[in-house]
């Protein structure tokens, strides 16, 4: 069954950011696209961005993306939904931590203006070619909401990470492994493909196989992980665990991937399946050799 990408339903603001970067200064208002229509007025210096289903799609990454645009001098979220204050407060805290001069604010609909100089609807705006091909600072589409927020905060800091930023929680777990058997269940179930398994593929009937050990590794994209925990639940060896969250310094370090586990695997001398010891048998072959008539249930961990 296909799993939806957590960022696929959110609004793509790359076309809006590209437009706002060419003018300004702008006072931006995020307005629910399904609410009362906003009309254009040439005597105002405001831009209204229409966000479909604003209550569901407003996440901190959306706000920080707009705050990182130098031409944005003000940012308002026009809504009567008090739940949006969570995203607004988190984005405001990040802005204050990096010393940014603009913070978002939640404005009730009855206090908001219904006129704006520019009305931007990202659903009807094409993403520029220079953005699609990576030749523009807006960059490619994020792989998850964590990826979106980290990219936006990186743009907001300008490369300098203030100490105050590390006092704010990231909500991204720091995963570690112990006893990984490169099963790959964690990488297969991850909804944002944050885990990559580089597994050996030796087989006994492969004429090119010389019995040499093969390198394997499990890596994680920390800035993509959404902290859902599906990987830890799916692991048959319960090898994945997290005892703390990553700091903003770690997320903004520029390191694309982190190695969770790696090593050499030798082909099973009977079937060729990669296993940790040389001249040994894999778990299944060892069980078959010890109990050829399957009288006893196999040990879950193969010990």
Order of alpha helices (4+ residues) and beta strands (2+ residues): alpha-beta-beta-beta-alpha-alpha-beta-alpha-beta-beta-beta-alpha-alpha-beta-alpha-beta-beta-alpha-beta-alpha-beta-beta-alpha
